[in-house]
Amino acid sequence: MTVFEYGNDIIVIDMGLMFPNEEMLGIDYVIPDISYLVKNKHKVRGIVFTHGHLDHIGAVPYLLEKLGNPYLYGTPLTIELIRDRLAEFGMDRKARLNIFTVNDNIRIGNFELEFFRVNHNIPDGVGIAIYTPVGLCVTTGDFKFDYTPVDEKPSDFSRIALLGGRGVLVAMCDSTSAEKEGHSISEKKIGRTLHRIFETAKGRIIMATFSTLISRIQQAVNSAYQTGRKIAFSGMSLEKAVEITVRLNYLKIPPNTVISLKQTKSLPDNKVAIVATGSQGQESSALARMSRQEHREIKIHKGDTIILSSSPIPGNERSIYNMMDNLFRLGARVFYEKIMDIHTGGHAHKEDMKLMISLLKPKYFVPIHGEHHMLVNNAWIARELGIPSGNIFIMENGQILNVDQEQKGLILKDKVPSGYVLVDGLGIGDVGHVVLRDRQQMAKDGMFVVIITVNKDNGALIGEPDIVSRGFIYMKESDKLLKEVKNQIKKIVDTKGKKDLSVNEAYIKSRIREEIGEYLFKRTERRPMILPVIIGA
Ligand SMILES: [Zn+2]
């Protein structure tokens, strides 16, 4: 998410979500902190989207109302994907959606916007040229250059060069693959490899890829059609993406080519191709269910050819490898990126980046999108092309680049709030640091609940303390430990707990947490979460 502000006008570019890392237990999504925008929502004139990936549109349903329902702008497919996402929240009717094409100019407040087509692994992506009163800023969005894309045009080099000719003050460029050498592989080349597999496979073909990687799905459809196979789709997000892109004519499927999963069973194996979700091994995805033989319609058997037309997103490797191993065990032949060119990413490599920077010739260069080390790599490319290091700004989330009327750029000392807001089920931002730490502690060492009943009048312990634990120790085999813990609890209640229970309840609880915690650590070297419960009787 990038914010442009001039005078009384703010426009926002993209509003995506992030998937949680391993430490964010139970968290579904991470969305940006927009408290600065909420404070200035009277200035927010609109949100403009570069493309329809979730990390660029996904936070819209959570944040739109907080900003007073501003106008949303995007290309046809991007807007349709936003509409679809809003519909899941029952918000699509109210949203103010505006479609633009690459040939449109739009004025939003003080800003005049122009667009240029870029290739990416979703159709209809654009870079945005923003004419501000101070100068021209260009943001590439996620992009790559593909001279032979599938069923769409290459990036619009002439328009990018035109912008460069007009004088670009600030260029913000996608850094995701800036560490990778050379040019990114063309989608068409991937298609040739896929087609060879389609031609030679004797049994069914099941290909897993990203739901919105329409060009790849198109190539599977084409190859299936040309090799006399019918095609079926499996997985909710994929079926939805196919429905939308067929309706908007991005994905073109010849008549009588698509069949249902059920119908695949009545055809010979070599007449069947299936495109499925699960390229990342996600537990509930179609291919993962097939790999566990839990899929209702499709059972994997010897002779099946599986194609993982994707690359692992860091963090997903383990689940992908488990899934692949299971598929091999079931007798399938599995093709994946490491052994064959069956996937290409959606981001510019080094040489592509050099072309982009050379065409734009910006005064200031700001690498965007990607981890810090990717931004640094991208900055080196700009440096190599002669942009002085003083004109390259590697920015952290929340930092402000200020460019004045003399076109002097400077990163300000003050930052705007930029933390992560965690989404868990219906709760937005209600899972904070403390809740997360509790979850981590419970996941690591389990929990240990101490229940004591005390006399309301004199604070004396009634009966034995009760202990319940989960994920900590096997209770039945820890008699001795539990007995000692109970004795210690009795001591705490007896010595400090008497008189005026209302004052001492908190005190007893904190002593139980501290002393029992310490004791358990000494005996087990584990730190379970300790939950004291006091019942007054
Ligand atoms: Zn993207």
Boltz pocket constraint, residues with backbone or C-beta under 6 A from the ligand:
constraints:
  - pocket:
      binder: B
      contacts: [[A, 51], [A, 53], [A, 56], [A, 120], [A, 142], [A, 346]]
      max_distance: 6.0
